[in-house]
Protein backbone atom coordinates (compact mmCIF):
# COMPACT_ATOMS: atom_id res chain seq x y z
CA UNK A 1 0.00 0.00 0.00
CA UNK A 2 1.47 3.42 -0.95
CA UNK A 3 2.28 5.71 1.96
CA UNK A 4 -0.62 7.90 3.06
CA UNK A 5 -3.05 5.97 0.85
CA UNK A 6 -5.42 5.72 3.80
CA UNK A 7 -3.83 7.78 6.54
CA UNK A 8 -2.57 11.01 4.95
CA UNK A 9 -0.80 13.11 7.55
CA UNK A 10 -0.39 15.95 5.06
CA UNK A 11 -4.12 16.38 4.58
CA UNK A 12 -4.96 19.24 6.93
CA UNK A 13 -8.25 17.55 7.81
CA UNK A 14 -6.67 14.18 8.57
CA UNK A 15 -7.10 12.69 12.02
CA UNK A 16 -5.65 9.52 13.44
CA UNK A 17 -7.64 6.39 12.52
CA UNK A 18 -10.72 5.93 14.74
CA UNK A 19 -9.38 2.69 16.13
CA UNK A 20 -6.54 4.68 17.75
CA UNK A 21 -8.90 6.78 19.84
CA UNK A 22 -8.34 6.38 23.59
CA UNK A 23 -11.95 7.39 24.25
CA UNK A 24 -13.24 4.78 21.84
CA UNK A 25 -11.06 2.10 23.40
CA UNK A 26 -12.24 2.89 26.92
CA UNK A 27 -15.88 2.90 25.80
CA UNK A 28 -15.99 -0.05 23.42
CA UNK A 29 -13.13 -2.15 24.79
CA UNK A 30 -14.83 -3.19 28.02
CA UNK A 31 -14.28 -5.36 29.91
CA UNK A 32 -10.65 -5.51 28.67
CA UNK A 33 -10.19 -1.72 28.71
CA UNK A 34 -10.75 -1.61 32.50
CA UNK A 35 -7.90 -4.02 33.25
CA UNK A 36 -4.42 -2.76 34.10
CA UNK A 37 -3.21 -3.69 30.61
CA UNK A 38 -6.28 -2.00 29.11
CA UNK A 39 -5.65 1.22 31.04
CA UNK A 40 -2.00 1.15 30.02
CA UNK A 41 -3.06 0.86 26.40
CA UNK A 42 -5.44 3.81 26.86
CA UNK A 43 -2.60 5.91 28.25
CA UNK A 44 -0.44 4.98 25.26
CA UNK A 45 -3.25 6.04 22.93
CA UNK A 46 -3.65 9.37 24.74
CA UNK A 47 0.08 10.04 24.39
CA UNK A 48 -0.11 9.16 20.70
CA UNK A 49 -2.92 11.67 20.19
CA UNK A 50 -1.01 14.38 22.08
CA UNK A 51 2.15 13.84 20.01
CA UNK A 52 0.17 13.81 16.79
CA UNK A 53 -1.47 17.15 17.58
CA UNK A 54 1.94 18.71 18.21
CA UNK A 55 3.17 17.98 14.70
CA UNK A 56 2.58 20.67 12.08
CA UNK A 57 3.01 18.52 8.99
CA UNK A 58 3.22 21.44 6.62
CA UNK A 59 6.63 22.18 8.18
CA UNK A 60 7.87 18.93 6.62
CA UNK A 61 7.18 20.18 3.11
CA UNK A 62 8.33 23.18 1.07
CA UNK A 63 6.06 26.21 1.58
CA UNK A 64 3.10 26.13 -0.77
CA UNK A 65 3.74 27.87 -4.11
CA UNK A 66 7.39 28.35 -3.13
CA UNK A 67 9.91 28.63 -5.95
CA UNK A 68 13.47 28.06 -4.80
CA UNK A 69 16.00 30.35 -6.41
CA UNK A 70 19.06 28.31 -5.47
CA UNK A 71 20.15 24.92 -4.21
CA UNK A 72 21.40 26.55 -0.99
CA UNK A 73 17.95 28.00 -0.33
CA UNK A 74 16.30 24.63 -0.95
CA UNK A 75 18.74 22.75 1.26
CA UNK A 76 18.24 25.22 4.12
CA UNK A 77 14.48 24.68 3.94
CA UNK A 78 14.98 20.92 3.72
CA UNK A 79 17.31 21.00 6.73
CA UNK A 80 14.65 22.82 8.76
CA UNK A 81 12.05 20.25 7.68
CA UNK A 82 14.31 17.37 8.74
CA UNK A 83 14.94 19.04 12.08
CA UNK A 84 11.18 19.19 12.55
CA UNK A 85 10.95 15.54 11.60
CA UNK A 86 13.55 14.51 14.15
CA UNK A 87 12.07 16.59 16.97
CA UNK A 88 8.36 15.96 16.35
CA UNK A 89 7.77 12.98 14.09
CA UNK A 90 10.37 10.54 15.41
CA UNK A 91 8.75 10.54 18.90
CA UNK A 92 5.37 10.08 17.22
CA UNK A 93 6.65 7.05 15.28
CA UNK A 94 8.07 5.55 18.47
CA UNK A 95 4.76 6.02 20.23
CA UNK A 96 2.82 4.45 17.34
CA UNK A 97 5.08 1.42 17.62
CA UNK A 98 4.48 1.31 21.37
CA UNK A 99 0.72 1.30 20.74
CA UNK A 100 1.20 -1.50 18.23
CA UNK A 101 3.18 -3.50 20.81
CA UNK A 102 0.55 -3.05 23.52
CA UNK A 103 -2.30 -3.70 21.08
CA UNK A 104 -0.77 -7.02 20.01
CA UNK A 105 -0.37 -7.99 23.65
CA UNK A 106 -4.00 -7.09 24.22
CA UNK A 107 -5.03 -9.25 21.25
CA UNK A 108 -3.52 -12.27 23.00
CA UNK A 109 -5.17 -11.37 26.30
CA UNK A 110 -8.56 -10.83 24.67
CA UNK A 111 -8.36 -14.06 22.68
CA UNK A 112 -7.51 -15.94 25.88
CA UNK A 113 -10.41 -14.36 27.76
CA UNK A 114 -13.65 -16.21 27.14
CA UNK A 115 -15.62 -13.20 28.36
CA UNK A 116 -14.04 -10.81 25.90
CA UNK A 117 -16.52 -9.93 23.10
CA UNK A 118 -15.40 -10.60 19.55
CA UNK A 119 -15.85 -6.89 18.84
CA UNK A 120 -13.12 -6.14 21.39
CA UNK A 121 -10.77 -8.61 19.74
CA UNK A 122 -11.52 -7.05 16.36
CA UNK A 123 -10.92 -3.57 17.78
CA UNK A 124 -7.45 -4.33 19.15
CA UNK A 125 -6.53 -6.20 15.96
CA UNK A 126 -7.47 -3.08 13.97
CA UNK A 127 -5.56 -0.98 16.48
CA UNK A 128 -2.38 -3.00 15.98
CA UNK A 129 -2.69 -2.77 12.18
CA UNK A 130 -3.52 0.94 12.10
CA UNK A 131 -0.74 1.92 14.51
CA UNK A 132 1.71 -0.07 12.40
CA UNK A 133 0.44 1.67 9.27
CA UNK A 134 0.85 5.10 10.85
CA UNK A 135 4.40 4.26 11.92
CA UNK A 136 5.30 2.87 8.50
CA UNK A 137 3.90 5.87 6.69
CA UNK A 138 5.74 8.31 8.91
CA UNK A 139 8.99 6.37 8.52
CA UNK A 140 8.89 6.61 4.72
CA UNK A 141 11.39 9.43 4.33
CA UNK A 142 11.54 9.03 0.55
CA UNK A 143 7.86 9.85 0.28
CA UNK A 144 7.79 12.51 2.99
CA UNK A 145 10.67 14.49 1.51
CA UNK A 146 9.86 13.72 -2.12
CA UNK A 147 8.75 17.34 -2.79
CA UNK A 148 12.27 18.51 -1.94
CA UNK A 149 13.73 15.92 -4.33
CA UNK A 150 11.35 17.10 -7.05
CA UNK A 151 12.30 20.72 -6.39
CA UNK A 152 15.98 19.75 -6.53
CA UNK A 153 15.47 18.06 -9.91
CA UNK A 154 13.73 21.18 -11.13
CA UNK A 155 16.62 23.36 -10.00
CA UNK A 156 19.15 21.09 -11.68
CA UNK A 157 17.15 21.18 -14.89
CA UNK A 158 16.80 24.96 -14.71
CA UNK A 159 20.50 25.33 -13.93
CA UNK A 160 21.34 23.17 -16.93
CA UNK A 161 19.15 25.32 -19.16
CA UNK A 162 20.68 28.48 -17.71
CA UNK A 163 24.18 27.16 -18.23
CA UNK A 164 23.33 26.25 -21.81
CA UNK A 165 21.93 29.75 -22.39
CA UNK A 166 24.65 31.90 -20.85
CA UNK A 167 27.64 29.55 -21.12
CA UNK A 168 28.68 30.47 -24.69
CA UNK A 169 28.51 34.18 -23.82
CA UNK A 170 30.68 33.64 -20.75
CA UNK A 171 33.28 31.77 -22.79
CA UNK A 172 33.28 34.38 -25.54
CA UNK A 173 33.62 37.25 -23.08
CA UNK A 174 36.40 35.48 -21.18
CA UNK A 175 38.40 35.07 -24.40
CA UNK A 176 37.67 38.66 -25.35
CA UNK A 177 38.88 39.97 -22.00
CA UNK A 178 42.10 37.97 -22.36
CA UNK A 179 42.63 39.57 -25.77
CA UNK A 180 41.86 43.02 -24.37
CA UNK A 181 44.34 42.54 -21.54
CA UNK A 182 47.02 41.79 -24.14
CA UNK A 183 45.88 44.67 -26.34
CA UNK A 184 44.11 47.21 -24.12
CA UNK A 185 42.47 49.40 -26.74
CA UNK A 186 38.96 50.55 -27.48
CA UNK A 187 39.21 48.79 -30.85
CA UNK A 188 40.07 45.47 -29.20
CA UNK A 189 37.15 45.87 -26.79
CA UNK A 190 34.70 46.64 -29.59
CA UNK A 191 35.91 43.67 -31.61
CA UNK A 192 36.18 40.98 -28.93
CA UNK A 193 34.18 42.02 -25.89
CA UNK A 194 31.35 44.35 -26.82
CA UNK A 195 28.83 41.79 -28.11
CA UNK A 196 29.43 38.98 -25.56
CA UNK A 197 29.41 41.54 -22.72
CA UNK A 198 26.08 42.86 -23.94
CA UNK A 199 24.76 39.28 -24.20
CA UNK A 200 25.79 38.52 -20.61
CA UNK A 201 24.28 41.82 -19.47
CA UNK A 202 20.95 41.07 -21.18
CA UNK A 203 20.80 37.49 -19.89
CA UNK A 204 21.31 38.66 -16.32
CA UNK A 205 18.75 41.43 -16.77
CA UNK A 206 16.10 38.98 -18.01
CA UNK A 207 16.79 36.09 -15.61
CA UNK A 208 15.42 36.69 -12.07
CA UNK A 209 17.70 34.03 -10.59
CA UNK A 210 20.74 35.91 -11.93
CA UNK A 211 19.39 39.42 -11.60
CA UNK A 212 18.98 39.15 -7.83
CA UNK A 213 22.60 38.14 -7.45
CA UNK A 214 24.47 40.03 -10.16
CA UNK A 215 22.50 42.92 -11.59
CA UNK A 216 23.98 45.49 -9.21
CA UNK A 217 27.37 44.79 -10.77
CA UNK A 218 26.47 43.96 -14.34
CA UNK A 219 23.93 46.68 -15.04
CA UNK A 220 26.76 49.06 -16.00
CA UNK A 221 28.47 46.46 -18.18
CA UNK A 222 26.27 46.46 -21.27
CA UNK A 223 29.10 46.40 -23.79
CA UNK A 224 28.73 50.09 -24.62
CA UNK A 225 28.99 51.86 -21.29
CA UNK A 226 32.53 52.29 -20.06
CA UNK A 227 33.60 53.53 -16.69
CA UNK A 228 33.68 57.22 -16.00
CA UNK A 229 37.47 57.04 -15.73
CA UNK A 230 37.75 55.69 -19.30
CA UNK A 231 35.40 58.33 -20.67
CA UNK A 232 37.54 61.02 -19.06
CA UNK A 233 40.71 59.40 -20.39
CA UNK A 234 39.29 59.24 -23.92
CA UNK A 235 38.30 62.89 -23.86
CA UNK A 236 41.76 63.81 -22.66
CA UNK A 237 43.33 61.76 -25.43
CA UNK A 238 41.62 63.91 -28.03
CA UNK A 239 43.70 66.84 -26.82
CA UNK A 240 46.80 65.03 -25.61
CA UNK A 241 48.05 61.95 -27.48
CA UNK A 242 50.19 61.07 -24.47
CA UNK A 243 46.96 60.18 -22.65
CA UNK A 244 46.94 56.90 -24.61
CA UNK A 245 48.80 55.25 -21.74
CA UNK A 246 46.04 56.33 -19.36
CA UNK A 247 43.44 54.71 -21.61
CA UNK A 248 45.37 51.44 -21.61
CA UNK A 249 45.58 51.51 -17.84
CA UNK A 250 41.86 52.13 -17.47
CA UNK A 251 40.92 49.38 -19.94
CA UNK A 252 43.33 46.94 -18.30
CA UNK A 253 41.89 47.64 -14.86
CA UNK A 254 38.33 47.34 -16.16
CA UNK A 255 39.05 44.01 -17.87
CA UNK A 256 40.72 42.60 -14.76
CA UNK A 257 37.73 43.61 -12.64
CA UNK A 258 35.35 42.05 -15.17
CA UNK A 259 37.37 38.83 -15.17
CA UNK A 260 36.79 38.56 -11.42
CA UNK A 261 33.07 39.21 -11.78
CA UNK A 262 32.90 36.78 -14.69
CA UNK A 263 34.48 34.07 -12.53
CA UNK A 264 31.82 34.58 -9.84
CA UNK A 265 29.07 34.39 -12.43
CA UNK A 266 30.58 31.32 -14.06
CA UNK A 267 30.81 29.57 -10.68
CA UNK A 268 27.19 30.43 -9.88
CA UNK A 269 25.78 28.95 -13.08
CA UNK A 270 28.26 26.07 -13.22
N, C-alpha and C positions, 0 to 999 in steps of 0.2 A: 504494500500500500504506500503511495507517495506521501511524503511528509505533509502534514496539515490537510490531508484529504478530508478528514472528519473534524479533527480538532485543529483549527487555524488560529494560532495565537496572534497573528498579525491582523486579523479581522477585529476592528475596534469593538464590535458587539459580541465577540466570542467570550463565553464563560467556560469554566471547567465542565467536563461531562457531568451530568446529573448524578451518576453513580458515585462521584467523588464528593458529594455533599455530606458534611458531617451531620447536618440536621436531618437529612433523609435517612442516613444510616441509623441514627438514634431512634427515629420514629418507626422505620420499617424493618429494622434489623432485630427487633425484640423476638425472642428473649436473649439472643446472643449479644446484642449491643449493650446490655446491662451488666455483662460479666466484666471482670477486670481486663481481659483481653479486648473485649468489645469497646470499653471506655478508652483504652490505650489507642485503639484504631481510630476512634472519634477524635482524640487529641491530635493524632497524626494528620487527619483530614483537615482539622481546623488550621493547623500550621501550614498545610499545603495551600489552603485558600488565602491565608494571610500573605504568604510569600508570592503567590500569583498576583495578588492585587498590588504588590509593591513594584512589579515589573512594568515599565512603560515600553512596550515592544517596539514602538516607533523609533526609539533610540537605538535599536539594533539595525536600522535600515538607513540609507541615505535620505536626507530631507526630501519631502515630496517636491517634484518639479525642479530639483536641484541639478544644475549643470556644472560639473567640476571643470575648472580651467586648467588644472595641472595635476600630475600624478601625486605631488606632495600634498596638495589639498585633499585629494581623495584618500590618501593613506592616513592623514591626520584624522579625518572623519571615521575611517574604518577602525583606527586605533581606539578612538573614543567608544565606538560601538562594541568592540571586543572587551574593553574595560567594563562596560555595562554588563556584558554577557557574564564575565567572570564574577562580578560582584553581586548580580541579581539573579541570573538564570542558573548558574551552577548550583547554588543552594536549593533552588526550586527543583532541579533535576534530582538532586540527592534526596529531597523530601518525597518526590514522586516514587522513587525507588524504595524508600522506606515504607510508603503506603502499600506498594506492591508486595513487599515482604510480609507485612502484617496481614494484608488481605489474603495471601496464600495460606498463611498460618490459620487464619479464621476459616478458610474453606475446609481445611482438614478437621478443625474443631466442630464446625457445623455439620459436616458429613458424618462425624462420629456421634453426634447428638441426635438421638431418635426424636426428640421434641422440637428440633429445629425445623421450621417450615421450609419447603423446597424453595419458596420465594426468597428466603434469606440466603440460602446456598447460591441461588442464581445471582443475587445482588452482590455478594462478595466475589463471585467469579467474575462478574462484569467489572467490579472495582479493580481487581488484579489486572485485568486486560487493559482497561482504560488508563490506569496509572502507568502501566508499562508503555502504552502508546504515547502518552504525554511525554514521558522521559525520552523515548526514542526520537520523537519529533524535535524536542528541544536539544537533543544531542547532535542533530544533523547539521553540522556547521557548514557543509557545502551548500545546503539549501538555504540556511538562514542568511549567510553572507553572499549568496549568489548575486544580489543586486550590485554589490561592490565589484564582483568579478566582471559582471556585464559592463559596468561603468568603466572599468579598467580596459576592457577590450575596445570600448568605444574611444577612449583616450588614445590608445595605441594606434587605432585605425586613423583617427583624426591627425595624430602626430605624423604618421606615415604620409598622409595626404599633404600635410603642411610642409613636410620635408621635401616631398616631390615638387611642390609648388615653388618654394623659395630657394631650394638647394642650388639649382643652376645659377640663380642670380648671385648667391653668396660666393660661389666658386668664381664666377666671372669678375665680381668686384674685388675679390682677394687677389686675383691675378693682375687686375688693373692697378690696384694699390701698389703691388710689388713693382710694376713697371714705372709708376709715378714716383716711387721712392728712388728708383735708379735715374729717372729723368724728370725731376720736379718742375714741370712746366704746365702752363694752362693748356697748351696743345695736347700734351700727353694725357691730362685729366679728361679733356673733352673726347679724346679718341678711345680711351680704355676704361674710364670710370663713370662717365656721365650717365650713360644708359643703364648699366647694372645698378648704380647707386639709386637712380630714380625708381627702378623696379623694386628694389628692396624697400625703399621709402613707401611706395604705394602699397606693397603687400602688407607691411606693418600697419599702415593707416587703415586698411580694409579688413584686418583680421583682429577681432577683439582680444583673442588670447595673446597676441603679440603686442597689440596697442597698449594694453594695460602695463606691460613690462617695459616696453622700449620706445614708445612714442615720444616721451619727453626728450630723449636723446636724438632720435632719428627724424624728428619733424623738421629740423633745420638742414638735414642732409637729403635734399631732393634731386641732387645732381647738378642743379643750376645755382643754388644759393651757396656762396662761399662765406667764410668767416669775415667778420668786420675787418680783422687785421689784414686779410688778403686784399679786400677791396681797397683799403687805404694804401697798401703797398702797390697795387696796380695803378692807382691814380698818381702816386708819386713817380712811378716808372715812366709815365708819359712825359714828365718834365725832367727826370733825371735817370738816364740809362743805367747809372750805377746802382739803382734800386733793384735791379734784376736779382741780385744776391738775396735781398730781403724777400722777394717773391718766392724764391726757391726754399728759403727757410720756413716761410709760412706754409707752403704746400707740403713740405716734408713733415712738419709738425702735425698738420691736419691729417695727412695720410697715416701717420703713426697712431694718432688718436683713433682714427676710424678702424684701423686694424684691430685695436683692442676691443672696440665696441662690436666689431664683426665677429670676433672670437666668442664673445659672450652670447651673441645671437645664435651663432652656429652651435654652441654647446646646448642652448635652450631647445632648439628644434631637433637636435641630433640625439 
